[in-house]
Amino acid sequence: MSALGRIALAPVSTQAAGAGWSAPAPFDTGAFRRTLGRFATGVTLVTATDGSGPLGLIVNAFTSVSIEPPLIAICPSRHSFTWSRMRRSERFGVNVLGAEHANYVRHAAEADADRFVGIDYVPSESGVPRILSAVAFLDCEPIAEQVAGDHWIVVAQVHDLLAEHGREPLVFKDGTLGSFVGLEAQGP
């Protein structure tokens, strides 16, 4: 366990306080999904190992949480069989995928896909699979997990990292994979 120890996340009420509160109207989940799709995210392959070998899960809900101490969060589905196996691991890796991984992600995002076919990896110092062609890698220790609707919020302390500069990350937006072009690169 890290020097931070385990962190307990407290549930937060989403109901309005006071008189006059009423239940929300039925929610259009399709519109919600389309609206969230307007926010571009990176694409990661979260990796771990268990007694059967390497495990991998495509996750685009990944974010930094804190610089000091170095914390990140991922949000895997509560319905993921792979995460149910990975969450028992003492460490997991976050492999930030590059634009050249688009075809790989299309295959690896399928529920029963072998996520280690067609991609080279080595074990990190902690034994977590590190994808050799990833644009960045973070070796993480989970310190908190909270149910959040149909997903988990998993907070982890980063123990080691690698980054390769000069390559474009893979980006997911509106259900489409692509790459990032900075405004500076477009010129006046």
C-alpha positions as CSV (number, residue, x, y, z in Angstrom):
1,M,0.0,0.0,0.0
2,S,1.2,3.5,-0.8
3,A,2.3,6.1,1.8
4,L,-1.1,7.7,1.2
5,G,-3.0,4.7,2.5
6,R,-6.5,4.1,1.3
7,I,-8.7,7.0,0.6
8,A,-12.5,6.7,1.2
9,L,-14.7,8.6,-1.1
10,A,-17.9,9.8,0.4
11,P,-21.2,9.5,-1.5
12,V,-22.6,12.9,-2.6
13,S,-26.4,13.5,-2.7
14,T,-27.6,14.7,-6.1
15,Q,-31.0,15.7,-4.7
16,A,-31.9,19.3,-4.0
17,A,-32.4,20.2,-0.4
18,G,-35.4,22.0,1.0
19,A,-39.1,22.3,0.3
20,G,-40.4,22.4,-3.2
21,W,-38.0,19.7,-4.5
22,S,-39.5,17.4,-7.1
23,A,-38.2,14.4,-8.9
24,P,-36.4,15.1,-12.2
25,A,-38.2,14.7,-15.5
26,P,-37.3,11.5,-17.5
27,F,-33.8,11.9,-18.8
28,D,-32.9,11.4,-22.5
29,T,-29.8,9.1,-22.2
30,G,-29.2,9.3,-26.0
31,A,-29.0,13.1,-25.9
32,F,-26.8,12.8,-22.8
33,R,-24.4,10.4,-24.7
34,R,-24.3,12.6,-27.8
35,T,-23.7,15.7,-25.7
36,L,-20.8,14.1,-23.8
37,G,-19.5,12.9,-27.2
38,R,-18.7,16.5,-28.1
39,F,-15.9,16.4,-25.5
40,A,-12.8,15.0,-27.0
41,T,-10.9,12.5,-24.9
42,G,-7.7,10.5,-25.2
43,V,-7.7,6.7,-25.5
44,T,-5.9,4.4,-23.1
45,L,-5.2,0.7,-22.7
46,V,-5.3,0.0,-18.9
47,T,-3.2,-3.1,-18.2
48,A,-2.7,-5.5,-15.3
49,T,-1.8,-9.1,-14.7
50,D,-3.4,-11.9,-12.8
51,G,-2.6,-15.7,-12.6
52,S,-3.9,-16.2,-16.1
53,G,-1.6,-13.6,-17.7
54,P,-1.9,-10.0,-19.0
55,L,-5.2,-8.2,-18.9
56,G,-6.2,-5.1,-20.9
57,L,-9.1,-2.8,-21.1
58,I,-9.7,0.2,-23.4
59,V,-10.6,3.2,-21.3
60,N,-11.2,6.8,-22.4
61,A,-12.4,8.0,-19.1
62,F,-9.0,8.9,-17.7
63,T,-7.9,12.1,-16.0
64,S,-5.3,13.7,-13.8
65,V,-6.5,14.3,-10.3
66,S,-3.5,15.8,-8.4
67,I,0.1,16.7,-9.0
68,E,1.2,16.5,-5.3
69,P,0.7,13.6,-4.6
70,P,0.6,12.3,-8.2
71,L,-2.9,10.9,-8.6
72,I,-5.0,9.9,-11.7
73,A,-8.5,8.5,-12.1
74,I,-10.0,6.0,-14.5
75,C,-13.7,5.1,-14.9
76,P,-14.2,1.5,-16.1
77,S,-17.7,0.1,-16.5
78,R,-19.2,-1.8,-13.6
79,H,-20.3,-4.4,-16.2
80,S,-16.7,-5.1,-17.4
81,F,-15.7,-8.7,-16.8
82,T,-12.1,-7.6,-17.4
83,W,-12.1,-4.9,-14.8
84,S,-13.7,-7.3,-12.3
85,R,-10.5,-9.3,-12.7
86,M,-8.1,-6.3,-12.9
87,R,-9.4,-4.6,-9.8
88,R,-7.9,-7.3,-7.6
89,S,-4.4,-6.3,-8.8
90,E,-2.1,-4.3,-6.6
91,R,-0.9,-2.3,-9.7
92,F,-2.2,-1.3,-13.1
93,G,-0.7,0.5,-16.0
94,V,-2.3,3.3,-18.1
95,N,-0.9,3.2,-21.7
96,V,-1.8,6.4,-23.6
97,L,-2.3,5.2,-27.2
98,G,-1.1,7.1,-30.2
99,A,-2.9,8.0,-33.5
100,E,-1.4,5.0,-35.1
101,H,-3.3,2.7,-32.8
102,A,-6.8,3.5,-34.3
103,N,-7.2,0.1,-36.0
104,Y,-5.9,-1.7,-32.9
105,V,-8.5,0.1,-30.7
106,R,-11.4,-0.8,-33.1
107,H,-10.5,-4.5,-32.5
108,A,-9.5,-4.2,-28.8
109,A,-12.7,-2.3,-27.8
110,E,-14.8,-5.5,-28.5
111,A,-15.9,-7.2,-25.3
112,D,-14.2,-10.6,-25.9
113,A,-11.1,-9.3,-27.8
114,D,-7.6,-10.5,-27.0
115,R,-6.1,-7.1,-26.3
116,F,-2.5,-8.3,-26.6
117,V,-2.7,-9.6,-30.2
118,G,-0.8,-7.3,-32.6
119,I,0.7,-5.1,-30.0
120,D,4.2,-5.5,-28.4
121,Y,4.6,-5.1,-24.6
122,V,7.1,-5.7,-21.8
123,P,6.5,-5.9,-18.1
124,S,7.2,-2.7,-16.2
125,E,9.4,-2.8,-13.0
126,S,6.2,-3.7,-11.1
127,G,5.2,-6.4,-13.6
128,V,2.4,-4.4,-15.3
129,P,2.3,-4.7,-19.1
130,R,3.7,-1.6,-20.8
131,I,2.8,-1.2,-24.4
132,L,6.1,-0.4,-26.3
133,S,4.4,1.9,-28.9
134,A,2.3,3.9,-26.3
135,V,3.0,7.6,-26.3
136,A,2.9,7.6,-22.5
137,F,2.8,5.1,-19.7
138,L,1.9,5.4,-16.0
139,D,2.4,2.7,-13.4
140,C,-0.3,3.1,-10.8
141,E,-1.5,1.7,-7.5
142,P,-5.2,1.9,-6.9
143,I,-6.0,3.7,-3.6
144,A,-9.8,4.3,-3.8
145,E,-12.8,3.0,-5.7
146,Q,-16.3,4.5,-5.7
147,V,-19.4,3.3,-7.4
148,A,-20.7,6.0,-9.8
149,G,-23.8,5.0,-11.6
150,D,-22.9,2.3,-14.2
151,H,-19.1,2.9,-13.7
152,W,-16.4,2.9,-11.1
153,I,-14.3,5.9,-10.2
154,V,-10.9,4.5,-9.5
155,V,-8.3,6.9,-8.0
156,A,-4.7,5.7,-8.2
157,Q,-1.3,6.9,-7.2
158,V,1.3,7.1,-10.0
159,H,4.6,5.4,-9.0
160,D,6.4,5.6,-12.4
161,L,5.9,7.1,-15.8
162,L,7.4,7.4,-19.3
163,A,6.4,9.8,-22.1
164,E,7.5,9.9,-25.7
165,H,7.2,13.4,-27.2
166,G,6.7,14.2,-30.8
167,R,3.9,11.6,-31.5
168,E,0.2,12.4,-31.7
169,P,-2.2,10.8,-29.2
170,L,-5.3,9.0,-30.3
171,V,-8.4,11.1,-29.7
172,F,-12.0,10.0,-29.4
173,K,-14.9,12.4,-30.2
174,D,-18.5,11.9,-31.4
175,G,-17.9,8.2,-31.6
176,T,-14.9,8.7,-34.0
177,L,-11.2,8.0,-33.5
178,G,-8.8,10.7,-34.8
179,S,-5.7,12.7,-33.9
180,F,-5.0,16.1,-32.5
181,V,-3.8,19.1,-34.6
182,G,-2.8,22.1,-32.5
183,L,-4.0,25.6,-33.5
184,E,-0.3,26.6,-33.7
185,A,0.3,24.1,-36.4
186,Q,-2.5,25.5,-38.6
187,G,-0.7,28.9,-39.0
188,P,-2.4,32.3,-39.4
